[in-house]
Amino acid sequence: MSDHTLRHPGLFIAACLAPLLYVVLSQHVLPSGEARGFRAGPFAQLTDAELTPADRTGWGLAANRELKRRLDALERRLEDESHLKKWLLPSVQWLLVTAGGAGNESVYPGRENWLILRQGFDYLTGQPFLEKDVLERRRRAAPAWLPVPEPDPRPAIFDFARQLSELGIRLLVLPAPTKLMIHPEALQRPQGPSIDNPSLGSPSLNNPAFADFRAQLEAGGVDVFDTAAILRHARTATGVEQFLRTDSHWTPEGVDAVARELAANIRQLDLPFSGRTARWRRQQRPVTGVGDLERSLELPGWRPLFAPQEVTVQRVVARSGRPWQPELRAEILLLGDSFTNVYSQPDVGWGRSAGLAEQLSFHLERPVDRLAINAGSATATRRRLAQEMASGKNRLAGKRLVVWQFAIRELTVGDWEPVQLSEIRKASSRREEGEQ
């Protein structure tokens, strides 16, 4: 600090306050500022319609929870729309990746342009997800304004299987693995985090609790499809990468390998399917995309670090050339998330009509129904199923099998809320009575 600064402390104080004042003024003066949201958002009057019956018995606590929720939403909105962040963060992130091999709170840079989802890394290196202390910590970690989550997946899965069984439907669980389970060599060493965790031991990387989790499900009558083993075998046999380098999802080759073996597994279940078949053909289409993990790094567009990846998808179409579509009357329903949708939804960026449901239908030569919500396989798909059934759209009519695909990392981060199907049974009964 110079003598001139010491003789004029006002200059020193002004220099310290200037960056703070810039942030505040920019958010209030510039067109996209959040001044209106701050004045009207968190402190808007809480209406009676926003309260549940339980809240009304303790209105003060409910109002406090709602205020905390609104303040949290405002804080996240201010962060997302911060002009300083939009201007500075991409350049800083570029320097972190290039100079230090560092990612951000969501993504780790790996070797040879691989990117790793942090949640997938944490799933592998974290504590066993079924331990009582681990489950309790996850319950306590929930924000005070949100319902307490259910971190234990077993009650929800067993309950779902039981309710489907009452309707004469079998459940098959399909956990989609993380990238490092199939490509452990992708993680950067020595600059990045390491998966050299003594608790992992086995070359078949997984969370230490998964073997026990799978054994408990199968002992309870729930089928579990070992997707990771299929992808490891396909990688060894073909030498083809089973995951996209800058994306959190599998490659088209990985999807096809899983769908082919899943079709064979379903045939072995010997379910009472009808003789109805559906034959499809496939069209190869090159697709070039930017991975979701690369987008999460928020790098500057003026100097990209990762080249777009080109893959060849297998579009499934009818003999007429019409793209494959899910069929409500199919005997198989696939519930899933973005692993199901990644090659089905054009807005994801990797083509269409080439996802897990399409490839399964192709290999089975049967129609398949699909209900998939990105980032929603732990609970959202079951909620949507219940809502549709209760509204009269009978997604379970004539079903023999439900395949429930979810990202395996959801076992350590998901909210596994049980979803009751009583409304589904009521809707089914009403529909049957109406048809009679």
Buried (B, 14 or more C-beta within 10 A) or exposed (E): EEEEEEEEEEEBEEEEEEEEEEBEEBBEEEEEBBEEBBEEBBEEEBEEEEBEEEBEEEEEEBBBBBBBBBBBBBEEBBEEBBBEBEEEBBEEBBEBBEEEBBBBEBBBBBBEBBBBBBBBBBBBBBBBBBEEEBBEEBEEEEEEBEEEBBBBBBEBBBBBBBBBEEBEBBBBBBBBBBBBBBBBEBBBEEEBBEBEEEEBEEEEBBBBBBEEBBEBBEEEEBBBBBBBEBBBEBBEEEEEBBBBBBBBBBBBBBBBBBBBBBBEBBEEEEEEBEEEEBEBEBEEBEBEBBBBBBEBBBBEEEEEBBEEBEBEBBBBBEEEEEBBBBBEEBBBBBBBBBBBBBBBBEEBBBBBBBBBBBBBBBBBEBBBBBBBBBEBBBBBBBEBBBEBBBEEEBBBBBBBBBBBBBBBBBBBBBBBBBBEBEBBBEBBEEBEEEEE
